[in-house]
Amino acid sequence: MYAFYSLLVYIFYTVFKKEDVEEVDALEEPAHVSMETGSKRRDGHAPKKKKQACARLSDSSSDSDGLSPSDEDEEDAPDIPACTPLAAFLSFKQESEKRRASQVQVDTTEKLTESPLVAVMSHLLSFLEQYSHFQQLQQQVAQYRVQLKRHRVQHRRQMKALRTSYRQRLHDKNSIICSLEEAISQPHTPSPLTPSEDVGSSESGGLVGVHSLVASLYGLQGERSRLRGELRLLHSQLEEKEQDRHSRILDFQQQIDDLKGCIEEREEELSRLRTASGATDSEKRVLCLSVENDSLKQNLSMTQGLLQQLSAIPSQSSNMLIKENESLRSRVQQLEMSLQERAEQLSCMERQSEKSEWRRGEELRKREDRVRELQLELDRERGKEPMVKTVEVESPSMLKQLSKARQKNELLSEKLSGQNEQCKHLEEQIRKSDEYSCNLQHKIAAYECEISKLREELLNEIGHLEEKKEEAVKAAASCSAEHFQSLQEQFFSLQKRLTALPPTLRSMKTDYASLRSQVRNFSDFYGAAISDAKKQITAAIHEMSEANKDLLEKYRKEVALRRKYHEQLVELKGNIRVLCRVKPVLKEDQHEEGQSVVVTTDPNNESALSVMNKGKGRTFELDKVFHPQATQEEVFQEIEPLVTSCIDGYHVCIFAYGQTGSGKTYTMEGSVENPGINQRALKHLFNEIEDRKDMWSYTVNVSSVEIYNEVLRDLLSKEGEKLDIKINPDGTGQLHVPGLRVTEVKGFQHIKKILAKARRNRITFGTQMNQHSSRSHALLCITVYGTDLAGSKTTGETTALRVACYYRLNLVDLAGSERVWKSGAEGERLKEAQNINRSLLALGDVIQALRGNQTHVPFRNSRLTYLLQDSLGKGNKTAMVVQVSALESNVGETLCSLKFAQKVCKVELGPAARKIESGAGQCD
Ligand SMILES: Nc1ncnc2c1ncn2[C@@H]1O[C@H](COP(=O)(O)OP(=O)(O)OP(=O)(O)O)[C@@H](O)[C@H]1O
């Protein structure tokens, strides 16, 4: 059984292979493109075809008989038989199978159906059926190819018919031209007829030729229109064929795809069966079948390539044919146009010749009539002559008549000779017209030559186009094959990628599902986290606000406590603090020899200093004593609490007291490199303001005045006009100086400029008034306006800053306190000294009254105390820096200043009364 099936498969395989080879050969021959195109073309088949085509073209230009032998061969190409050997084999095999099945069915039906080999064979049979279907399709393709060839042959025939008609038309035209030439040349040929008959015949011949020419032209035009109609019809037919071809190709492609699917299914089934059966013999056969299947697949792919090429080539060739037709049509149109021009020229010439012929015929006809009349008259006269002779014999009158007749005869003879001359002239004209006709003939010949040249060019062009068409077809075939190959490779690569995609897709799907669940969980988690965070934040904000409230409350308590402690400290120290600064001995102060230092400080006691005078020492105890080497910073550190208390809500006055040259200005203003109390106090003020900016808002205003001889001058104004102190009209009862320039200070750099300006103006005024600066009091008045921002915030105020309070800091550089008037000064110096001492005494009186809690405080005793009235009141703070010189020459003034300072300290009444040991001596 196995041997039988093996033999069967072998037979099938051999038949199939043989048939396949035959079919490949059959397909290759007619289409010039096949699966083995390259090899066959290398054998020289294609060049032969090309040569034959060229030869056909060359023959068609010369031969006008119709189709060439090659065309006839193409038309009679053999059709592929509908019944192939494989189909016959299949039918035979099916019948034998049926017979065998009917025989065996009786005995072992169930056994055979259960055999795997039978299943393999059934699949093989179905596969062969599919293959037969594929063969049918191939036959259809071959038929279609034959139809295409027929169409091409038909098209070539039509083209040849067109060429033939064109040649026929040229031939007709040549015949017409020949007839015209004959008609024109007829007058030249000698005729046995009389001249009058010759002329008439030539005229009738020319007219006939012209009429025939016109008729042929009309015929040509009609033929042209008919050919155009045929050409349009051919084009429409060609388009229909193209559409039909495309639809058939699509159908074929669809059927091939279906077949491919069937083959793949069969392959799968075969593989499944192979794995299921496991028999070694069946495996071998299945292996053979798979090999055959592979070869079939290759054939199928090659057939697809062939179909692709076939689908590409006709479109290319049809496009080429359309282009060729268009070019031929344009060429025909050009030729027709040139022919029409020639025909018009010919008709014009014909009209001219017709006219000239007509005129010549008319003249000839007239001459002929005249000649005929004259001949008749001559004949009549000749007929009369015998009668004249008889009359001449009979009577003299007759003789007279005879003479008249003779005369008349002579006249007629003369006329006849004239007529003969006219005839000669006419003959000359006829000769000229003959020459003109010859020229026309030459022109016609030239036109004919041109037409023949154009025809040759047309034929050459047609041949060239045919060659180009062949080349384009070849190039398109190769290009389409390469393109199909690349497409196939791409398809295979895509298929591989497609097979690799499903696992990736599955993993991506799982990832996506996990991500989706994560995202779903994340949104829940995110919402919960946000709600927790919101709760935490609100709790933290609540805690913070509570803490802030506590802190604010603590801060307020702290501020109040600090103020209380500060007040207690200041009260302990005393509301009037007296400081003493000993000026160091400078080089310029040692101009006198024998100068000795009489003032000494105790390093262990910062509150005491000793002055030696006339061998006796006296100790003064003040609030603070600065030794001569004390720096500006050390001095200010003692003043700093007072400046701070200004911010805390106190009016503060700081004085520099002492004799001229003792260092008052140095202590208050300082130098550029080493600034004094003024600059440092303002700097500290702004630092404090910066530290408190979150709680308080401050505005700092500055003014500066000079008091000289009880006259006020504005140091920030260039004019330096005199000012006066008055009660403020706002009803507060406070003092103010109308016209005094008050400048708002924005920062520490600004205060530097203001102080420099005040210093410059003080020097300028002093120079103008020829006064020394030490003879005047210089006041720097600083007003601080403070607003409690915390209070505004807590109360929800959104309007302009509320001015909570204002405080003043007065920094005063007093005039020199030396006792000039005691030395006998007079005039202006005396008045000056009196004013200075009055103001200083008034200051002492005011301080004494304040400390004594007197009901009346004599502020108005001097301009100085009057101006400082608001700052020197109860609850305010005052510091006096007493400047002393350490030199022996100034010991008197030193003692006087120290006594004044001690007097101020003495009157101090505070909770912590200080015990002040005072020595002897009192300043008057
Ligand atoms: N502590 C000091 N260290 C160094 N130099 C000083 C010191 N005190 C004062 N001087 C210098 O002494 C000179 C006189 O000082 P200053 O002008 O300040 O005295 P004054 O008391 O203001 O005089 P007047 O009353 O005439 O204005 C200046 O050149 C000053 O630089």
The ligand as an SDF file (V2000), in Angstrom:
LIG
                    3D

 31 33  0  0  0  0  0  0  0  0999 V2000
   38.6600  112.8840   72.2220 N   0  0  0  0  0  0  0  0  0  0  0  0
   39.3470  113.5220   71.2910 C   0  0  0  0  0  0  0  0  0  0  0  0
   40.2360  112.8380   70.5820 N   0  0  0  0  0  0  0  0  0  0  0  0
   40.9110  113.4530   69.6000 C   0  0  0  0  0  0  0  0  0  0  0  0
   40.7590  114.7200   69.2480 N   0  0  0  0  0  0  0  0  0  0  0  0
   39.8720  115.4580   69.9320 C   0  0  0  0  0  0  0  0  0  0  0  0
   39.1250  114.9040   70.9720 C   0  0  0  0  0  0  0  0  0  0  0  0
   38.3250  115.8520   71.4700 N   0  0  0  0  0  0  0  0  0  0  0  0
   38.5830  116.9490   70.7430 C   0  0  0  0  0  0  0  0  0  0  0  0
   39.5080  116.7570   69.8540 N   0  0  0  0  0  0  0  0  0  0  0  0
   40.0400  117.7190   68.8900 C   0  0  0  0  0  0  0  0  0  0  0  0
   40.1320  118.9450   69.5480 O   0  0  0  0  0  0  0  0  0  0  0  0
   39.8210  120.0180   68.7050 C   0  0  0  0  0  0  0  0  0  0  0  0
   38.7250  120.8520   69.2960 C   0  0  0  0  0  0  0  0  0  0  0  0
   37.6270  120.1010   69.4720 O   0  0  0  0  0  0  0  0  0  0  0  0
   36.1460  120.6190   69.2280 P   0  0  0  0  0  0  0  0  0  0  0  0
   36.0600  121.5820   68.1350 O   0  0  0  0  0  0  0  0  0  0  0  0
   35.2510  119.4820   69.2060 O   0  0  0  0  0  0  0  0  0  0  0  0
   35.9310  121.4730   70.5730 O   0  0  0  0  0  0  0  0  0  0  0  0
   34.6300  122.2700   70.9400 P   0  0  0  0  0  0  0  0  0  0  0  0
   34.4440  122.1270   72.3050 O   0  0  0  0  0  0  0  0  0  0  0  0
   33.5320  121.8430   70.0460 O   0  0  0  0  0  0  0  0  0  0  0  0
   35.0170  123.7660   70.5150 O   0  0  0  0  0  0  0  0  0  0  0  0
   34.0290  124.9380   70.2310 P   0  0  0  0  0  0  0  0  0  0  0  0
   33.2300  125.1380   71.4510 O   0  0  0  0  0  0  0  0  0  0  0  0
   34.9100  126.0570   69.9490 O   0  0  0  0  0  0  0  0  0  0  0  0
   33.2180  124.4340   69.0800 O   0  0  0  0  0  0  0  0  0  0  0  0
   39.3580  119.4360   67.4120 C   0  0  0  0  0  0  0  0  0  0  0  0
   40.3970  119.5150   66.4720 O   0  0  0  0  0  0  0  0  0  0  0  0
   39.1020  118.0090   67.7810 C   0  0  0  0  0  0  0  0  0  0  0  0
   39.4150  117.1630   66.6950 O   0  0  0  0  0  0  0  0  0  0  0  0
  1  2  1  0
  2  3  1  0
  2  7  2  0
  3  4  2  0
  4  5  1  0
  5  6  2  0
  6  7  1  0
  6 10  1  0
  7  8  1  0
  8  9  2  0
  9 10  1  0
 10 11  1  0
 11 12  1  0
 11 30  1  0
 12 13  1  0
 13 14  1  0
 13 28  1  0
 14 15  1  0
 15 16  1  0
 16 17  2  0
 16 18  1  0
 16 19  1  0
 19 20  1  0
 20 21  2  0
 20 22  1  0
 20 23  1  0
 23 24  1  0
 24 25  2  0
 24 26  1  0
 24 27  1  0
 28 29  1  0
 28 30  1  0
 30 31  1  0
M  END
$$$$
